[in-house]
Amino acid sequence: RHFWGWLNAVFNKVDYERIQAVGPDRAASEWLLRCGALVRYQGYQKWQQDYNGLPTGPLGKYKIEAINATDSCIMYRGFDYLDGLEHVTEIKLQKCIYIQDQCLQRLSETRNLQKSLLQLKIISCGNVTDKGIVALHKLTNLEYLYLSDLPGIREKETTCRILQQALPNLELELDLE
């Protein structure tokens, strides 16, 4: 188990020279696919899941619109890859064992995501607590938030009230015990 944690940390190490060389969308795509997540590009229906099948072509042609991180090993350490993404409208974090409050806080402080992110789903991420959910209040354009199977959420009513006050247009869907 320790070995896999170490390997996943290696997968999440940010290569700033790579971001400069190939652009934020390509570099983030490589990071996400390396970690087992899927990406969908603007103007395309198909999810990209094969690292070796990443589209080629002019740099900057493929803009990430959606991220599905189900069962992936993405962790806080790699979140700098998200900074340059300007077109991400939806993110799904499901069964992500390394996602914790710090990650959600970092997500909500990412300027480009504050502008572009419309839908967020957080499902079965056992290290997420009320603190992480409340931190999402900085995602000012968020229209839809789905929360399910999050045992770390202890103050459901208070957390929801804080979010709804901060984001009056947010549709909040809960499937929490």
C-alpha positions as CSV (number, residue, x, y, z in Angstrom):
1,R,0.0,0.0,0.0
2,H,2.8,2.4,0.8
3,F,4.4,1.7,-2.6
4,W,1.2,2.7,-4.4
5,G,0.9,5.9,-2.4
6,W,4.5,6.8,-3.4
7,L,3.8,6.0,-7.0
8,N,0.6,8.0,-7.0
9,A,2.6,10.9,-5.5
10,V,5.0,10.6,-8.4
11,F,2.1,10.7,-10.9
12,N,0.8,13.9,-9.3
13,K,4.1,15.8,-9.4
14,V,3.6,19.0,-11.4
15,D,6.0,19.5,-14.3
16,Y,5.9,23.3,-14.8
17,E,8.2,23.1,-17.8
18,R,5.8,20.7,-19.5
19,I,2.9,23.1,-18.9
20,Q,5.0,25.9,-20.5
21,A,6.0,23.6,-23.4
22,V,2.6,22.1,-24.4
23,G,0.1,24.4,-22.7
24,P,-2.2,24.0,-19.7
25,D,-4.9,21.8,-21.3
26,R,-2.4,19.2,-22.8
27,A,-0.4,19.1,-19.6
28,A,-3.5,18.7,-17.4
29,S,-4.8,16.0,-19.8
30,E,-1.6,14.1,-19.4
31,W,-1.7,14.4,-15.6
32,L,-5.4,13.4,-15.3
33,L,-5.1,10.4,-17.6
34,R,-1.9,9.2,-15.9
35,C,-3.8,9.2,-12.7
36,G,-6.7,7.3,-14.2
37,A,-9.2,10.1,-14.7
38,L,-11.1,10.9,-18.0
39,V,-11.3,14.2,-19.8
40,R,-13.7,15.5,-22.5
41,Y,-12.7,18.3,-24.8
42,Q,-14.8,21.2,-25.9
43,G,-16.8,20.3,-29.0
44,Y,-16.4,16.5,-28.5
45,Q,-18.8,14.0,-27.0
46,K,-16.3,11.2,-26.4
47,W,-14.4,10.9,-23.2
48,Q,-10.6,10.6,-23.6
49,Q,-9.3,7.8,-21.4
50,D,-6.2,6.4,-23.2
51,Y,-3.0,8.3,-22.4
52,N,-1.4,7.0,-25.6
53,G,-4.4,8.1,-27.6
54,L,-4.2,11.7,-26.6
55,P,-5.1,13.8,-29.6
56,T,-2.3,15.5,-31.5
57,G,-2.5,18.6,-33.5
58,P,-1.9,22.3,-33.0
59,L,-1.1,23.1,-29.4
60,G,-4.1,24.7,-27.7
61,K,-6.6,23.1,-30.0
62,Y,-8.1,20.7,-27.4
63,K,-9.6,22.5,-24.4
64,I,-10.7,20.4,-21.4
65,E,-14.4,20.9,-20.8
66,A,-15.1,18.1,-18.3
67,I,-13.2,16.0,-15.9
68,N,-14.3,12.6,-14.6
69,A,-12.0,11.6,-11.8
70,T,-13.8,8.4,-10.8
71,D,-11.5,5.9,-9.1
72,S,-8.5,8.1,-10.0
73,C,-5.4,8.8,-7.9
74,I,-5.5,12.6,-8.3
75,M,-4.3,14.4,-5.2
76,Y,-3.6,17.9,-3.9
77,R,-0.1,17.8,-5.1
78,G,-1.2,17.8,-8.8
79,F,-3.8,20.5,-8.5
80,D,-1.5,23.2,-10.0
81,Y,-2.3,21.6,-13.3
82,L,-5.8,23.0,-13.0
83,D,-4.7,26.6,-12.8
84,G,-4.5,27.2,-16.5
85,L,-7.7,25.5,-17.5
86,E,-10.2,28.1,-18.7
87,H,-13.0,25.9,-20.2
88,V,-13.8,23.3,-17.5
89,T,-17.6,23.4,-16.8
90,E,-18.0,20.1,-15.0
91,I,-15.9,18.0,-12.6
92,K,-16.9,14.6,-11.1
93,L,-14.9,13.4,-8.1
94,Q,-16.0,9.9,-7.2
95,K,-14.2,7.3,-5.1
96,C,-11.1,9.5,-5.0
97,I,-9.2,8.3,-2.0
98,Y,-6.7,11.2,-2.0
99,I,-9.3,13.9,-2.3
100,Q,-9.7,15.8,1.0
101,D,-10.8,19.2,2.2
102,Q,-7.6,20.9,1.2
103,C,-8.2,19.8,-2.4
104,L,-11.7,21.3,-2.5
105,Q,-10.4,24.5,-1.0
106,R,-7.7,24.6,-3.7
107,L,-10.3,23.9,-6.3
108,S,-12.5,26.8,-5.2
109,E,-9.5,29.2,-5.1
110,T,-8.5,28.4,-8.7
111,R,-9.4,31.6,-10.5
112,N,-10.3,30.1,-13.9
113,L,-12.5,27.5,-12.2
114,Q,-14.3,30.2,-10.3
115,K,-15.3,31.6,-13.7
116,S,-16.0,28.4,-15.7
117,L,-17.1,25.6,-13.3
118,L,-20.9,25.0,-13.5
119,Q,-21.3,21.5,-12.2
120,L,-19.5,19.6,-9.5
121,K,-20.2,16.1,-8.2
122,I,-18.5,14.7,-5.1
123,I,-19.4,11.1,-4.4
124,S,-17.9,8.5,-2.0
125,C,-14.8,10.6,-1.1
126,G,-14.3,9.5,2.5
127,N,-11.8,12.2,3.4
128,V,-14.1,15.1,2.6
129,T,-15.8,16.9,5.5
130,D,-18.1,19.9,6.0
131,K,-15.0,22.2,5.9
132,G,-14.2,21.1,2.4
133,I,-17.8,21.5,1.2
134,V,-18.1,25.0,2.8
135,A,-14.9,26.0,1.0
136,L,-16.7,25.6,-2.3
137,H,-18.5,28.9,-1.7
138,K,-15.8,30.6,-3.8
139,L,-17.0,28.9,-7.0
140,T,-19.3,31.8,-7.7
141,N,-20.7,30.5,-11.0
142,L,-21.4,27.0,-9.7
143,E,-25.0,26.1,-10.8
144,Y,-25.2,22.4,-9.6
145,L,-23.6,20.5,-6.8
146,Y,-24.3,16.9,-6.1
147,L,-23.1,15.4,-2.8
148,S,-23.4,11.6,-2.1
149,D,-22.0,9.1,0.3
150,L,-19.8,11.5,2.2
151,P,-19.5,10.1,5.7
152,G,-17.3,13.1,6.8
153,I,-20.2,15.4,6.4
154,R,-21.5,15.8,10.0
155,E,-23.4,19.1,9.9
156,K,-25.4,18.6,6.8
157,E,-28.0,21.4,7.4
158,T,-25.5,24.0,8.5
159,T,-23.2,23.3,5.6
160,C,-26.0,23.4,3.1
161,R,-27.3,26.7,4.6
162,I,-23.9,28.3,4.4
163,L,-23.5,27.2,0.7
164,Q,-27.0,28.4,-0.3
165,Q,-26.4,31.8,1.3
166,A,-23.1,32.2,-0.5
167,L,-24.4,30.8,-3.8
168,P,-28.1,31.7,-4.0
169,N,-28.4,30.3,-7.6
170,L,-26.9,26.9,-6.7
171,E,-29.0,23.8,-7.1
172,L,-27.8,21.5,-4.3
173,E,-28.7,17.8,-4.6
174,L,-27.9,15.6,-1.6
175,D,-27.8,11.9,-1.1
176,L,-26.3,11.9,2.4
177,E,-27.1,9.7,5.4
